[in-house]
Amino acid sequence: MEFFPKLLTREESDAMVERIEAHFRTHGFGLYAAELRESRRFIGYIGLHEPAFEAHFTPCVEIGWRLASDVWGLGLATEGALAVARHGFENLGLDEIVSFTVPANHRSIRVMEKIGMARDAGGDFDGPDLPVGHRLGPHVLYRLQNPVKPR
């Protein structure tokens, strides 16, 4: 949660789980629980979802991840994001997947680049629900086109 405005309370976390489950019911895809293969320990999520806010690039499908800090740097976000993107293109028939973060989130930007996403500098935007001038306001936008669908 380093690049989010605050840690979630238990109630906020429970509400987020409800929103994730509702997204699955509505869209047939969502944010998948991530766990370590060996221990089956829950380490976060990796998945696809449709952001609820309005921006110049919405509606869209976003790929995202949040993993426990003790598993950062092991390639798990990249491995999971590659699998999720492939699922989005091959099974869901998506034309494009986007991702976004604050410019200082170098780890997530690196994952975006490793899975083949390209920065859309003209698409950068101010994140929703933050006051003007907030340090986490500016966001960079990345895009990934379906490699088999004609554009």
VOFI-610823 format. One record per residue: residue in one letter; x, y negated, z of N, C-alpha, C in turn. Coordinates in steps of 0.2 Angstrom, whole numbers. Each point is the difference from the previous one (the first is absolute). Layout:
BEGIN
(kese "A" (X Y Z) (X Y Z) (X Y Z)) ...
END
This chain:
BEGIN
(kese "M" (4 6 0) (-4 -6 0) (4 -6 0)) (kese "E" (7 0 -2) (4 -5 0) (-2 -6 -4)) (kese "F" (-3 2 -6) (-2 -6 -4) (-8 -1 0)) (kese "F" (-3 2 5) (-7 -2 1) (-1 -5 6)) (kese "P" (-5 -4 0) (-1 -5 5) (1 2 8)) (kese "K" (-3 6 1) (0 3 7) (-1 7 0)) (kese "L" (2 3 6) (-2 7 1) (-7 1 1)) (kese "L" (-3 6 -2) (-7 1 0) (-2 2 7)) (kese "T" (-5 -2 3) (-3 3 6) (-3 7 -1)) (kese "R" (-1 4 5) (-3 6 -1) (-7 -1 -4)) (kese "E" (-4 -5 2) (-6 -1 -4) (1 -1 -7)) (kese "E" (5 -5 -2) (1 -1 -7) (3 5 -3)) (kese "S" (4 5 3) (3 6 -3) (-6 4 -2)) (kese "D" (-4 1 5) (-6 5 -1) (-5 -3 -6)) (kese "A" (-1 -6 0) (-3 -3 -6) (3 1 -7)) (kese "M" (7 -1 0) (3 1 -6) (-1 8 -2)) (kese "V" (0 4 4) (-1 7 -1) (-7 1 -3)) (kese "E" (-5 -3 3) (-7 0 -3) (0 -3 -7)) (kese "R" (4 -5 -1) (0 -3 -7) (3 4 -5)) (kese "I" (6 4 2) (3 5 -4) (-5 5 -2)) (kese "E" (-3 3 5) (-5 5 -1) (-6 -2 -5)) (kese "A" (-2 -6 1) (-5 -2 -4) (2 -1 -7)) (kese "H" (6 -2 -1) (3 -1 -7) (0 6 -3)) (kese "F" (2 6 3) (0 6 -3) (-7 2 -2)) (kese "R" (-5 -1 4) (-7 2 -2) (-2 -4 -6)) (kese "T" (2 -6 0) (-2 -5 -6) (3 2 -6)) (kese "H" (7 0 0) (4 1 -6) (3 6 -2)) (kese "G" (0 5 5) (3 7 -1) (7 0 1)) (kese "F" (3 -5 2) (8 -1 1) (1 -5 6)) (kese "G" (6 0 2) (1 -5 6) (7 1 2)) (kese "L" (1 -2 7) (7 1 3) (0 6 3)) (kese "Y" (5 4 -2) (1 7 3) (4 0 6)) (kese "A" (-1 4 5) (4 1 5) (6 3 -2)) (kese "A" (6 -2 3) (7 3 -2) (2 3 6)) (kese "E" (3 6 -1) (3 4 6) (6 3 -3)) (kese "L" (5 1 5) (6 4 -2) (-2 7 -1)) (kese "R" (3 3 -6) (-1 7 -1) (2 5 5)) (kese "E" (6 -1 3) (2 5 5) (-4 0 6)) (kese "S" (-1 -6 3) (-4 0 7) (-7 -2 -1)) (kese "R" (-2 -2 -6) (-7 -2 -1) (-2 -6 5)) (kese "R" (5 -4 2) (-1 -6 4) (-2 -6 -5)) (kese "F" (-6 -3 3) (-3 -6 -4) (5 -5 0)) (kese "I" (2 -3 -6) (5 -6 0) (-3 -6 -3)) (kese "G" (-6 0 -2) (-3 -6 -3) (-5 2 -6)) (kese "Y" (0 -4 -5) (-4 1 -6) (3 -2 -6)) (kese "I" (-2 3 -6) (2 -2 -6) (-6 1 -5)) (kese "G" (-2 -5 -4) (-6 1 -4) (-2 -6 -4)) (kese "L" (-6 1 -3) (-3 -5 -4) (-6 -3 3)) (kese "H" (-1 -6 -2) (-7 -3 2) (-1 -6 -4)) (kese "E" (-6 -2 1) (-2 -6 -4) (-1 -6 6)) (kese "P" (5 -5 -1) (-1 -5 5) (-6 -4 0)) (kese "A" (-2 -2 6) (-7 -3 1) (0 -7 -1)) (kese "F" (6 -3 0) (1 -7 -1) (0 -2 -8)) (kese "E" (-2 -6 -1) (0 -3 -7) (7 -3 -2)) (kese "A" (2 1 -6) (6 -3 -2) (0 0 -8)) (kese "H" (5 -3 -3) (0 -1 -7) (1 7 -3)) (kese "F" (2 5 3) (2 7 -3) (-5 5 3)) (kese "T" (-5 -2 4) (-5 5 2) (-7 -1 -5)) (kese "P" (-4 6 0) (1 6 3) (6 4 -3)) (kese "C" (3 4 5) (6 4 -2) (0 6 5)) (kese "V" (5 4 -2) (2 6 5) (7 -2 2)) (kese "E" (1 0 7) (6 -1 3) (3 7 2)) (kese "I" (7 0 0) (3 6 3) (4 -3 6)) (kese "G" (-1 3 6) (3 -2 6) (2 5 4)) (kese "W" (4 -2 5) (3 5 5) (2 -4 7)) (kese "R" (-1 4 5) (2 -2 7) (3 6 3)) (kese "L" (6 0 1) (3 6 3) (4 -2 7)) (kese "A" (0 5 5) (4 -1 6) (7 -2 -1)) (kese "S" (2 -5 3) (7 -3 -1) (6 6 1)) (kese "D" (-2 5 4) (6 5 0) (1 4 -6)) (kese "V" (-5 0 -5) (1 3 -6) (2 -4 -6)) (kese "W" (1 -7 1) (2 -4 -5) (7 2 -2)) (kese "G" (1 -1 -7) (6 2 -3) (2 7 -2)) (kese "L" (-6 4 1) (1 7 -2) (-3 2 -7)) (kese "G" (-2 -5 -3) (-3 1 -7) (-8 2 0)) (kese "L" (-3 0 6) (-6 3 1) (-6 -5 -3)) (kese "A" (1 -6 0) (-5 -5 -3) (1 1 -7)) (kese "T" (6 0 -3) (1 1 -7) (-3 7 -3)) (kese "E" (1 5 4) (-2 7 -2) (-8 0 0)) (kese "G" (-3 -3 5) (-7 0 1) (-3 -5 -5)) (kese "A" (3 -6 -1) (-3 -5 -5) (0 3 -7)) (kese "L" (6 4 -2) (0 3 -7) (-6 5 -1)) (kese "A" (-1 4 5) (-5 5 0) (-7 -3 -1)) (kese "V" (-1 -6 4) (-6 -3 0) (-2 -4 -6)) (kese "A" (6 -3 -3) (-1 -3 -6) (-2 5 -6)) (kese "R" (4 5 0) (-1 5 -5) (-8 3 1)) (kese "H" (-2 1 6) (-7 2 1) (-5 -6 -3)) (kese "G" (2 -6 1) (-4 -5 -2) (-1 -1 -7)) (kese "F" (6 2 -4) (0 -1 -7) (-3 7 -3)) (kese "E" (2 6 2) (-2 6 -3) (-7 2 2)) (kese "N" (-2 -1 6) (-6 3 3) (-6 -5 0)) (kese "L" (2 -6 2) (-5 -5 0) (0 -5 -6)) (kese "G" (4 1 -5) (0 -3 -6) (1 -8 1)) (kese "L" (4 -2 5) (1 -7 0) (4 -3 -5)) (kese "D" (-1 -6 -2) (4 -4 -5) (6 -3 3)) (kese "E" (-1 -2 6) (5 -4 3) (0 1 8)) (kese "I" (5 -1 3) (0 0 8) (5 -6 1)) (kese "V" (-3 -4 6) (4 -5 2) (3 1 7)) (kese "S" (4 -4 2) (3 0 7) (2 -7 2)) (kese "F" (0 -2 6) (2 -7 2) (3 0 7)) (kese "T" (4 -5 1) (2 0 7) (3 -7 0)) (kese "V" (3 -2 6) (4 -6 1) (7 0 -3)) (kese "P" (3 -5 -2) (6 1 -3) (6 2 4)) (kese "A" (-1 0 7) (5 2 5) (0 8 1)) (kese "N" (-6 3 -3) (0 7 1) (4 4 -5)) (kese "H" (6 0 1) (5 3 -5) (-1 7 -1)) (kese "R" (-2 4 6) (-1 7 0) (-6 2 -5)) (kese "S" (-5 -4 1) (-6 2 -4) (1 -2 -7)) (kese "I" (3 -6 -1) (2 -2 -7) (4 6 -4)) (kese "R" (5 2 4) (5 5 -3) (-5 7 -2)) (kese "V" (-4 2 5) (-5 5 -2) (-3 -1 -6)) (kese "M" (-3 -6 -1) (-4 -2 -6) (4 1 -6)) (kese "E" (7 -3 0) (4 1 -5) (2 7 -2)) (kese "K" (1 4 5) (2 7 -1) (-5 4 -3)) (kese "I" (-7 -2 1) (-5 4 -3) (-2 -3 -7)) (kese "G" (4 -5 -2) (-1 -3 -7) (-4 -6 -1)) (kese "M" (-2 -3 6) (-4 -6 0) (5 -6 -3)) (kese "A" (-4 -5 -3) (4 -6 -2) (-3 -6 3)) (kese "R" (4 -5 2) (-3 -6 3) (-3 -4 -5)) (kese "D" (-6 -2 2) (-4 -5 -4) (1 -7 3)) (kese "A" (5 -3 -1) (2 -7 3) (-6 -5 -1)) (kese "G" (-3 0 -5) (-6 -4 -2) (-6 2 4)) (kese "G" (0 6 3) (-6 2 4) (1 -1 8)) (kese "D" (6 -3 2) (1 -1 7) (-6 -4 3)) (kese "F" (-2 1 6) (-6 -3 3) (1 -1 8)) (kese "D" (-5 -3 3) (0 -1 7) (-4 5 3)) (kese "G" (2 4 5) (-4 5 3) (-6 -2 3)) (kese "P" (-5 4 0) (-7 -2 3) (1 0 7)) (kese "D" (-5 -4 3) (-2 -1 7) (6 -2 4)) (kese "L" (5 -4 -3) (5 -3 4) (0 -8 -1)) (kese "P" (1 -4 5) (0 -7 0) (5 -2 -5)) (kese "V" (-1 -6 -4) (5 -3 -5) (6 -1 4)) (kese "G" (6 2 -3) (6 -1 3) (3 6 4)) (kese "H" (-4 5 1) (2 5 5) (6 4 -4)) (kese "R" (5 2 5) (6 3 -3) (-2 6 -4)) (kese "L" (-5 4 1) (-2 6 -4) (-5 -2 -5)) (kese "G" (-1 -6 -2) (-5 -2 -5) (2 2 -7)) (kese "P" (6 -2 -2) (2 1 -7) (1 8 -1)) (kese "H" (-3 2 -6) (1 7 -2) (3 1 -7)) (kese "V" (4 5 -1) (2 2 -7) (-5 6 -2)) (kese "L" (-1 -1 -7) (-4 5 -3) (4 5 -4)) (kese "Y" (-1 6 0) (3 5 -4) (-5 4 -4)) (kese "R" (1 2 -6) (-5 4 -4) (4 6 -3)) (kese "L" (-4 6 -1) (2 6 -3) (-6 2 -5)) (kese "Q" (2 0 -6) (-5 2 -5) (0 8 -1)) (kese "N" (-6 3 -2) (0 7 -1) (4 1 -6)) (kese "P" (5 5 1) (5 1 -6) (-3 4 -6)) (kese "V" (-6 3 1) (-3 3 -6) (-6 -3 -3)) (kese "K" (-3 -5 3) (-5 -3 -2) (2 -6 -5)) (kese "P" (-3 -1 -5) (2 -6 -4) (-2 -6 3)) (kese "R" (3 -6 -1) (-1 -6 3) (-4 -4 -5)) 
END
